[in-house]
């Protein structure tokens, strides 16, 4: 997959998640959050009003250390596809 194709697939996956109306499992949301932050090169620290949520987000980000932007995009796409196929 070329870089352009990967970007298109990533944007499509993000759009499908944002358009989905049913609640997502918390573990999926944390994985998607961390992959998205790496894929978009967003280095801001979690800023939830709830300290526990910030702790979970920070932990998710630690688990993605060392991933490249493209690897994070691929993992994001894989998670989205898996969720919509199996709904878990």
NORGI-V855621 format. One record per pair of residues at least 24 apart in sequence whose C-alpha atoms are under 8 Angstrom apart, sorted by the first residue. I is the first residue (numbers start at 1). GAP is how many residues later the second one is. D is the distance in whole Angstrom. If there is no record, write none. Layout:
BEGIN
I/GAP/D
I/GAP/D
END
This chain:
BEGIN
3/67/8
6/64/8
6/67/7
6/68/7
7/66/8
9/68/7
10/63/6
10/64/8
10/66/7
10/67/6
13/63/8
13/64/6
13/67/6
13/68/8
17/63/7
25/63/8
28/51/8
30/26/8
30/27/6
30/30/6
31/29/7
31/45/8
32/44/6
32/47/7
33/24/8
33/27/8
34/26/6
34/27/5
34/30/7
35/29/7
35/37/5
35/38/7
35/40/7
35/41/6
36/36/7
36/37/7
36/40/7
38/26/8
38/29/7
38/30/7
38/31/6
38/34/6
39/29/7
39/30/4
39/31/6
39/32/8
39/33/5
39/34/5
40/29/7
41/28/7
END
